[in-house]
């Protein structure tokens, strides 16, 4: 059997709530560094465009509008040429707000994957701002008009989906979903997914990193394949500190770990 090799990248980004220019610059730099290293996949942290800790600013239309401005800037450049890029972003679909991963390739959005399980305990109140996507369906998504005019794309796909290439299959799992009893990676692995990506905004707590390592190790061990974990790093303006530690596991073994 012919085997191919994939070079992939994940990252820790020190994003700040509502620092759209600064956040965009850091995202652009991380994509460019991944491309310079010959990577074909780059994964970023949860809500990296706006910052994770925007709190009630996620109830304001400006937050979504400026997020789309940043996304449009990325797609109008050559950053996504020949590299699959996964970006964390807040998006409204049919007037409902979702916490999403946006999959981009060759200056187009190929999939918007909304978060399916929201964090709602201790330090987290995600259901205050977002709705969980609870349907295993795919719908048409209308790209905002001003973005569509700039990137030449009117529609894309929105929902729980798998991205299939010539020689592998990829899919998302977002932060809290990894901690749930019926994590998406279980059914995704049974359906042939070999590369899993996880965009997270996970704060520092004693022994919490050990929990994340164990969960990711188990996920990649029992189902096989590669698991890329990206996390925000630093304090983004709220009262939480995100401890980064981006990781790549392969078949239950850690092969890379960030600071």
N, C-alpha and C positions, 0 to 999 in steps of 0.2 A: 504494500500500500504506500502511495506517495504521501509523505509528510511535509507539511510546510511550517515555517517558523513565523510567529507573530511577535513583534516588539511593541510593548505597550507601556504607558506612562500614567501615573497618578501623582497627586500633589497635595501639599499643605499650602493654603493661601491665607495670608493675614488680611482678611477683608474687614471693611468697616460699614456699619449700618448707614445706608443712604449716601455713601461716598461713591457715587456712580462713576466718576472719572477715575478715581484711584483704583476702584475694583476692576474696572475695564482694563486699565493698564496692566494690572497684575495677571488678569486672565490672558490677555494678549501675550504677555511675556512667557507665561507657562506653556501656552500652545506653541509658540515659536521655539522654545527650548526643547519641547518634545519632538518637533519636526526636525530640528537640527541634529537630534540624536537618532533619527531614522525611525521614530515610532509611528505606528499606523493607528493608534488609539490613544486618546488623552481624556482622562476623567477628572472632573473638578468637584468641589465641595457643594453641599446643599445650599441653595439660594445664594450662590456666590456673586451673582450680578448685583443684587441689592444689599447683600449682607444678611445674615440669618436673623439678627436681633432687631429688626425694624419694628416689632411689636404692633401697635395700633396704626402705624403708617401703612401696614398691609391692608387697611380699610380705606385707603385713599387711592383714587384713580391715578394720581401723579406717580406713585410708586410703580405701577404697571406700565405706564407710558414711558417713563425713563428707562425701565428695564428693557423695553422693546427698542428704544433708541440705542442702547448698548449692544443688544443682539444684532441689530441692523448694521452697526459699525463693523462688527466682527464678520458678518456674512458678506459685506461689500468688499472686504479685503481678501487677500490670498491665503489667509491663515488656515482655512478649512480645506484647502486644495490637497487632495490625496491623503487626508488624515480624518478619521472619524473622531469627532469631538463631542463630548457629553458635558453640558453646562447646566448648572442649577439655577432655576429662575421661577419667579412667581408669575402665573398666567391666569387670565380669566377666559373661561370657555362657556359660552351661552350665559353670560352674566354671573357665573359662579367662579369663585377664586380657588385655584389649586396650586399646590407646591409641586413643581415639575422638574423632570430632567428633559432637556432638549438635546436631541441627537442631530448633529449637523455633519454634512459631508459635501465637499465641492460647492460651497456657497449656497447650499439649500438646507432646509429643515426636513429631515426624513421622518422624524417621529417626535411627538411630545408625549412623554410618559408621566402621568400624574401619580402622586404618592397615594398609596392604598391603605396605609395604617398611620394615623397621626398620633404624635406623642401628646399625652394629656395627663401627666402626673408630675409631682415634684416641681421641677423648674420649668416645665413645658405646658403651654396652653395653645397648641396649634389649632384645635377646632374653633378657637375664637376668631381666627383669621381665614382658615382654609376648610375645604370640604374634602373628605376622603373619597377616592374613586373606588367604588365597591363593585363595579361591573367588569366582567372579563370580556369587554367589547372594544371595538375600535370605531371611532367616528371621524367624520370629516371636520377639520378645523379651518376656519377662515382666518388667514393671516391678516393682522390689522392693515388697513388700506395704505397708510403712509409707508409701512414696511414693505408691503407687497409691491408698491411702485418702485421702491429702491432696490429690491433684490430680484424682482421679476418672478415672484412665486405667490400665487393667490391662496392655495390650499395645501394642507399637509394632513397627516394622520394624528389622532389624539386617542390615547387609551392604553390598555395593557397589551403590549405586543412584543414580539421577538424580532430582532434585526438579523436577517439571514444574508450571508455573503456567499461567494463561490465555495468556500472551504470551511466555514464555521458558522456558529450561531451565537448571538450576543443578546443580553437582556439586562434590565435595571432592577435593582433593589435599593430602596432609599431608607437609610438610617433606621427608624423605628421598626420597619418591616423585618429587619434582621433579628429583632428581639421577640417577635411574635411567635406563638406556638406553630402556626402554619405559615412559615415564611415563604415568600414567593419562589425562592431558589429551589425549593423542593419540587414543585410541579414543573418549573422551568427546566430543571435538570432532567426530569423524566421525559421532557419534550425535546431533548436534544441540545439544549444550550450548553456551550462549553466555556464561554467567557462571561462572567458576571461583573457588573459594576455597581458600586455603592457610593452615592454622594451623601455625606453626612454633615451634621452640625452637632457634634457630640461634645459636651463640656467635660472639663476635668473633675473627677471625683476619685477619692482613694479607691484603688483596686478596680475602677471601672475599665481602664485600659485592658487589664487582664481578662475581664469579661468579654470585651470586644474581640480580643485575640482568640480566645477559646471558641467563640461563636463562629468566627470566620474560618478558623482552622477546621472545625467540624463540618461547616457547610461545604468547603472545598474537598474535604476528605471523603465524606460519604457519597457525594454526587460526582466527584471528579471535576477536572477543569481548573480554570484560572479565576481568581476572585480579586478584583481591584477595589481597594477602599480608599476614598479621599475624604479628608476632614478639614474643617476650618481650623486655623491656629491663631491664638491670641484673643484679646478682648475686643469685641466689635462695637462697644459703646454701652452695653448693658452691664449687668452684674455677674455675667458668667465668663469663664475663661475656657476657650476651646483648645484642647491639647494636641491637635494635629495627629501625628503618628500615622501617616498614610502607609498602607501596606499592600503587598501583592503576595497572595498565596497560590500555590500550584499543587493540586492533588494532596492537600493537607499539610504542605510544607511551606513555611515562610521563605520567600526568595528575595524580598526587598522590604525595608522598613524605613520610613522617614523619621525626622526628629519629633 
